[in-house]
Amino acid sequence: MPNLSKTGNATHDANCQSALLIWQNAMASATTQAQATAADVTFYKTVRDSAFNNGLPPVEFVTALRNLGVASAAPLSA
């Protein structure tokens, strides 16, 4: 399960909570490793982009994506 902590940025924290709920639902219905990995990648891309767009460092999310094998893990510029 992804580990998230409150950042003090209400928008980013809310985005992370929403992404976590979506991830939990996706994992509950995943029947293959590919589906579980896709849920992980979607989660980390969502929170990475939220961090970037809310002026927070996305480093931990970029690292998680790279560990999942996502080559272009850096956020797109806003």
C-alpha positions as CSV (number, residue, x, y, z in Angstrom):
1,M,0.0,0.0,0.0
2,P,1.4,3.4,-0.9
3,N,2.5,5.4,2.1
4,L,1.3,9.0,2.1
5,S,1.8,11.7,4.7
6,K,0.1,15.0,5.0
7,T,2.0,17.8,3.4
8,G,0.1,20.8,4.7
9,N,-1.0,21.6,1.1
10,A,-4.7,21.0,1.3
11,T,-5.2,20.6,-2.5
12,H,-2.3,18.1,-2.8
13,D,-3.4,16.2,0.3
14,A,-7.0,15.9,-1.1
15,N,-5.7,14.8,-4.5
16,C,-3.6,12.1,-2.8
17,Q,-6.5,10.9,-0.7
18,S,-8.7,10.6,-3.8
19,A,-5.9,8.8,-5.7
20,L,-5.4,6.4,-2.8
21,L,-9.1,5.5,-2.8
22,I,-9.1,4.9,-6.5
23,W,-5.9,2.8,-6.1
24,Q,-7.6,0.7,-3.4
25,N,-10.6,0.0,-5.6
26,A,-8.4,-0.9,-8.5
27,M,-6.3,-3.2,-6.4
28,A,-9.4,-4.9,-5.0
29,S,-10.6,-5.8,-8.5
30,A,-7.2,-6.6,-10.0
31,T,-6.9,-10.2,-11.0
32,T,-3.5,-10.1,-12.7
33,Q,-0.1,-8.7,-11.9
34,A,-0.4,-6.4,-14.9
35,Q,-3.6,-4.9,-13.6
36,A,-2.0,-4.3,-10.1
37,T,1.1,-2.7,-11.7
38,A,-1.1,-0.5,-13.9
39,A,-3.0,0.7,-10.7
40,D,0.4,1.4,-9.1
41,V,1.6,3.4,-12.1
42,T,-1.6,5.4,-12.3
43,F,-1.5,6.2,-8.6
44,Y,2.1,7.4,-8.7
45,K,1.6,9.4,-11.8
46,T,-1.5,11.1,-10.3
47,V,0.3,12.1,-7.0
48,R,3.5,13.0,-8.9
49,D,1.6,15.5,-11.1
50,S,-0.3,16.8,-8.1
51,A,2.9,17.5,-6.2
52,F,4.4,19.2,-9.2
53,N,1.3,21.3,-9.9
54,N,1.1,22.3,-6.2
55,G,4.7,23.4,-5.9
56,L,5.9,20.4,-3.9
57,P,8.8,18.1,-4.8
58,P,7.7,15.1,-6.7
59,V,11.0,13.2,-6.1
60,E,9.5,10.2,-4.1
61,F,6.8,9.7,-6.7
62,V,9.3,9.9,-9.6
63,T,11.5,7.3,-7.8
64,A,8.5,5.0,-7.3
65,L,7.6,5.2,-10.9
66,R,11.2,4.4,-12.0
67,N,11.1,1.4,-9.6
68,L,8.0,0.3,-11.5
69,G,9.8,0.5,-14.8
70,V,8.4,3.8,-16.1
71,A,11.1,5.3,-18.2
72,S,9.6,8.8,-18.5
73,A,8.9,9.3,-14.8
74,A,9.7,13.0,-14.6
75,P,6.6,15.3,-14.4
76,L,5.5,17.3,-17.4
77,S,5.8,21.0,-17.0
78,A,2.6,22.8,-16.1
